[in-house]
Amino acid sequence: MSLTIRVGRKYAIYLPKKVVDELGIKEGDVFLVTVRGEEIVLKRVRRKLQPRRYWGEVTPEEVESIGEEISRRFLNQ
């Protein structure tokens, strides 16, 4: 697909709706911009981890207990 677009105010480039719909682009998506000679290439950056899912509450006692367990394992090898 090839479409012509115009550079707007403050050098903004607006993607045509057809492109946005076809690629499923959402507001807030992140893209890597690469310049190859006369071409500008946009490549979507996909997050591999979503930290919200992996964080939980841990008490200082739990941290200390785990640290002691790890120390025992490494010192007793």
C-alpha positions as CSV (number, residue, x, y, z in Angstrom):
1,M,0.0,0.0,0.0
2,S,1.4,3.4,-0.9
3,L,-0.3,6.6,0.2
4,T,0.7,10.3,0.0
5,I,0.6,12.3,3.2
6,R,1.6,15.9,4.0
7,V,3.8,17.1,6.9
8,G,1.8,19.3,9.2
9,R,2.4,21.9,11.8
10,K,5.5,21.3,13.9
11,Y,6.5,18.5,11.4
12,A,3.6,16.3,12.5
13,I,2.8,13.4,10.3
14,Y,-0.7,12.0,10.5
15,L,-1.3,8.4,9.5
16,P,-4.2,7.7,7.2
17,K,-7.2,6.0,8.9
18,K,-6.8,3.1,6.4
19,V,-3.3,2.4,7.6
20,V,-4.2,2.8,11.3
21,D,-7.1,0.4,10.9
22,E,-5.1,-2.2,8.9
23,L,-2.3,-2.2,11.4
24,G,-4.5,-1.9,14.5
25,I,-2.5,1.2,15.7
26,K,-3.8,2.6,19.0
27,E,-3.1,6.0,20.6
28,G,0.0,5.6,22.8
29,D,1.6,2.9,20.7
30,V,5.4,3.3,20.4
31,F,7.4,3.2,17.2
32,L,11.0,3.1,16.3
33,V,11.9,5.7,13.6
34,T,14.8,4.8,11.3
35,V,16.1,6.9,8.4
36,R,17.4,5.0,5.4
37,G,18.6,7.4,2.8
38,E,15.5,9.3,1.6
39,E,13.1,6.9,3.5
40,I,11.6,7.2,7.0
41,V,10.8,3.7,8.4
42,L,8.4,3.3,11.3
43,K,8.5,0.0,13.2
44,R,6.2,-0.7,16.1
45,V,7.9,-1.5,19.4
46,R,6.1,-4.1,21.3
47,R,6.5,-4.4,25.0
48,K,7.5,-7.9,26.0
49,L,6.9,-7.5,29.7
50,Q,4.0,-5.8,31.4
51,P,5.4,-5.1,34.8
52,R,2.0,-4.5,36.4
53,R,1.3,-8.2,36.2
54,Y,4.5,-9.2,38.0
55,W,4.7,-6.9,40.9
56,G,3.3,-7.7,44.3
57,E,3.8,-6.6,47.9
58,V,6.6,-8.2,49.8
59,T,7.4,-7.5,53.4
60,P,10.9,-6.7,54.6
61,E,10.9,-10.0,56.6
62,E,10.2,-12.0,53.3
63,V,13.0,-10.2,51.6
64,E,15.4,-11.0,54.4
65,S,14.2,-14.7,54.5
66,I,14.8,-15.1,50.8
67,G,18.2,-13.4,51.0
68,E,19.2,-15.8,53.8
69,E,18.0,-18.8,51.8
70,I,20.0,-17.7,48.7
71,S,23.1,-17.1,50.9
72,R,22.8,-20.6,52.4
73,R,22.5,-22.2,49.0
74,F,25.6,-20.5,47.6
75,L,27.8,-20.8,50.7
76,N,27.0,-24.5,51.1
77,Q,28.0,-25.5,47.6
